[in-house]
């Protein structure tokens, strides 16, 4: 009997809280609430639950990213950022300088070794970035390429054929100088990207991962080559991301925030509602570590964060603070043969 | 422990830690401030001003037991200053003064968006799917029972039953979290 009455009231409560009831219904709810002490307590509990969901809705309406930008602008104009800016720039300069130095030495070396060959032969250069390094290369046509950590690109010292073709393993951001008569082609083994003049990001690490292409400006065409035949897969518009799965020969295209995929050029690591498995594979490459997940639930977590110049410990600490994660670190140690083991991070649920 | 790490990094003007704290607490602090000021726009201004001065004065940050309590009580003081300054008399004010004496850290949890969402979602997850859908439509999307019934092709009575079940399950699941809301709802 009493349960029936409560059922009835409970069906009316949402309407009551949102002021959606007829006067009669409203009175029924109030009568029920006044009837017993217990009812009054129940009513309060429902009311709190209802309001807590309203609070959340209100918080969700607030644009935190915009607010942080506004505060950062004011911090900048207050002149407190200049010191940090300089230290950041010097760090960025150091990061960029090492691969450039490698490249110069490499070019000098290979240049010498090829001088004996016939002049029409075109030498192919290979440039590699170690894990945790980034570097920018200027190509013979004036285009520039920024290589991300653990990547390799092959390119000719001169572009002679009708096309400008380079080969990429890993991740790179391309700024291609427009030349309608000489299409620029990035070959990733499975997927090829053909452009005239644009800026875009290609991620094609050797793992079993799909190839990803994100277009920032301009227009690009994607195709595969089977037995010398070009098979077109379609065009990309700015702000679109294509994911090519070589196992199923499948291409999926979706609109994205291009900044998220290109921020690594400035030493930034941006996650926006990214799955933990995504976050882990990017952190592994970024810091050259292995991350082992001891509890599969963690893989369901979504992470939103923006890192810049952080040490691995700082990043892990912030992850720990923002989600229910505990971590432990096995530092790299030297083996008998002089090699080093990789640092391994274990993630557990708290 | 974790908070002490944040505090010490903040003192050294670690911008990333500042950004993290900002992102984590901003929306909740604004809604918390709105309880006092009555306006979300005003509250956003107050909270942004507070963060700006937090950054500028970070090296002189006092020794704190709890960063969270410091953030919320600083924002509250700024709201009260604002009210005094603008001679705004609201119905919130009186109760605010009387309730504010001994708040522990936990009392601020409902004002931390991530924590509130987790608590609510953990509870919603326990609901049967249909039930959750109906309940969310009713609460988050503000639909009437009739609208929900039309949209899902159910009878209005079924919708009412689903909401009733949802409330029943949520009542048990959210129980441990509910005392945290007490301060808040006394204020309103």
Interface residues (C-beta under 8 A of the other chain):
Chain A: X7 X10 X11 X13 X14 X15 X18 X20 X42 X44 X45 X46 X47 X48 X49 X50 X51 X52 X53 X55 X56 X57 X58 X59 X60 X62 X64 X65 X67 X68 X70 X71 X74 X75 X78 X80 X81 X84 X304 X305 X306 X307 X308 X309 X310 X314 X317 X318 X320 X321 X322
Chain B: X2 X5 X6 X13 X15 X16 X17 X19 X20 X22 X23 X24 X26 X27 X28 X30 X31 X34 X40 X44 X47 X48 X51 X52 X55 X56 X110 X111 X113 X114 X116 X117 X119 X120 X138 X139 X140 X142 X144 X145 X160 X161 X163 X164 X167 X168 X170 X171 X174 X175 X178 X181 X182 X184 X185 X188
